Amino acid sequence: MLTIDAISKSYLDGTVQQHILSQLSFSIESGVSVSIRGASGSGKSTLLHLLAALDTPDEGRIWFSDSTIQASKLDIASFSEAQANAYRMSTIGIVFQKYNLIDVISVKENIFLPAKLNAQKGVPLDTDYITKLMADLGVLKHADKLPHQLSGGEQQRVAIARALAHKPRLLLADEPTGNLDSVNSELVSSLLIDTCSKHNTTLILVTHSEKVAALTSQQVFLEQGRLVSTSG
Ligand SMILES: Nc1ncnc2c1ncn2[C@@H]1O[C@H](COP(=O)(O)OP(=O)(O)OP(=O)(O)O)[C@@H](O)[C@H]1O
C-alpha cells in the first residue's frame, strides 16, 4: 500500500512562499492503477517527485509497503541519500512525457541498459521476463532498430518496457502519453495499465486526459495542491 499522509510542499519564489501541496492525504492499494489529474500548476509533478524520493515534503509522511519488500514499510519522506538511491534503483520505475531513449543504441539495448546496470549492483537480471515484457508491449519486433526508426507511440512503449525491466513495485508515469494523439494515447495508456496490473505493480499515472484517467482503477483530482475528489 502507498500512503500519502498530510504532505505539504512549498517553494520560495523570490520572497514569497508558494504553497504547492497542502496537507495532501490519500492511499492506494498495492497493484492498483491511479490517475492524478488537475490543472497546470496544481502540483502533480511535485507529488511524483516526492514519491520518487527526488525531493522531500516540508511536512507529512509517505509510506510504501508491498509483500515483496523486506522492511514492513518504507518511510520514503525520511530516506537518507543512500536509501533514496537504492529505492530509485530497485523499487520504482519512472516514465516521462519525453521518452528519453538513447538514440545511438538499439531498442533492445535501451530496455536492457538500466536493468544491466542494476544487475552490477546485485539486482537480478531476468532476461526471459524482459523479453516477454517486450512482446507484451509490442516492441520485440523492433528490438534491433534505433529509437528514431519508431513512431512516438512505439518509442513510449519502449520507455515503458525499460521502466519495468527491473520489476519495480511502483511505477510513476508523468504524462506518459502527453506527446501522442488521442487514439495512441489511449492505446499506450491501456497497455501501460494492463502491464502493471499483470505484474501487480502499483501505477501512479499523471494525465490531463479524462479518457486516460477513466482507464485507471482509482482517480485523484488535485486543485491548488489539495485533493478535491477521488473516485474508483
Ligand atoms: N523546484 C521548484 N522550485 C520552485 N518552484 C517549483 C519547483 N517545482 C515546481 N515548482 C512550482 O510548483 C508549481 C506546481 O508545479 P508542478 O510541476 O507540480 O505542477 P503540475 O500540476 O505538474 O503542472 P503541469 O500540468 O503544467 O505539468 C508550479 O507553479 C511550479 O512553478
PDBQT file of the ligand as one rigid body, heavy atoms in Angstrom, charges set to zero:
ROOT
HETATM    1  N1  LIG A 301      11.874  23.172  -7.818  1.00  0.00    +0.000 N 
HETATM    2  C1  LIG A 301      10.954  24.139  -7.852  1.00  0.00    +0.000 A 
HETATM    3  N2  LIG A 301      11.239  25.397  -7.401  1.00  0.00    +0.000 NA
HETATM    4  C2  LIG A 301      10.304  26.363  -7.403  1.00  0.00    +0.000 A 
HETATM    5  N3  LIG A 301       9.029  26.185  -7.837  1.00  0.00    +0.000 NA
HETATM    6  C3  LIG A 301       8.694  24.968  -8.302  1.00  0.00    +0.000 A 
HETATM    7  C4  LIG A 301       9.625  23.889  -8.319  1.00  0.00    +0.000 A 
HETATM    8  N4  LIG A 301       8.983  22.798  -8.829  1.00  0.00    +0.000 NA
HETATM    9  C5  LIG A 301       7.720  23.191  -9.103  1.00  0.00    +0.000 A 
HETATM   10  N5  LIG A 301       7.553  24.487  -8.791  1.00  0.00    +0.000 N 
HETATM   11  C6  LIG A 301       6.304  25.239  -8.950  1.00  0.00    +0.000 C 
HETATM   12  O1  LIG A 301       5.267  24.472  -8.360  1.00  0.00    +0.000 OA
HETATM   13  C7  LIG A 301       4.061  24.630  -9.084  1.00  0.00    +0.000 C 
HETATM   14  C8  LIG A 301       3.483  23.267  -9.380  1.00  0.00    +0.000 C 
HETATM   15  O2  LIG A 301       4.308  22.635 -10.350  1.00  0.00    +0.000 OA
HETATM   16  P1  LIG A 301       4.046  21.158 -10.850  1.00  0.00    +0.000 P 
HETATM   17  O3  LIG A 301       5.067  20.893 -11.912  1.00  0.00    +0.000 OA
HETATM   18  O4  LIG A 301       3.979  20.233  -9.714  1.00  0.00    +0.000 OA
HETATM   19  O5  LIG A 301       2.596  21.289 -11.496  1.00  0.00    +0.000 OA
HETATM   20  P2  LIG A 301       1.807  20.304 -12.433  1.00  0.00    +0.000 P 
HETATM   21  O6  LIG A 301       0.456  20.133 -11.833  1.00  0.00    +0.000 OA
HETATM   22  O7  LIG A 301       2.593  19.065 -12.672  1.00  0.00    +0.000 OA
HETATM   23  O8  LIG A 301       1.701  21.160 -13.765  1.00  0.00    +0.000 OA
HETATM   24  P3  LIG A 301       1.686  20.722 -15.334  1.00  0.00    +0.000 P 
HETATM   25  O9  LIG A 301       0.348  20.060 -15.566  1.00  0.00    +0.000 OA
HETATM   26  O10 LIG A 301       1.802  22.025 -16.051  1.00  0.00    +0.000 OA
HETATM   27  O11 LIG A 301       2.842  19.804 -15.571  1.00  0.00    +0.000 OA
HETATM   28  C9  LIG A 301       4.382  25.448 -10.314  1.00  0.00    +0.000 C 
HETATM   29  O12 LIG A 301       3.945  26.775 -10.069  1.00  0.00    +0.000 OA
HETATM   30  C10 LIG A 301       5.895  25.381 -10.403  1.00  0.00    +0.000 C 
HETATM   31  O13 LIG A 301       6.426  26.555 -10.952  1.00  0.00    +0.000 OA
ENDROOT
TORSDOF 0
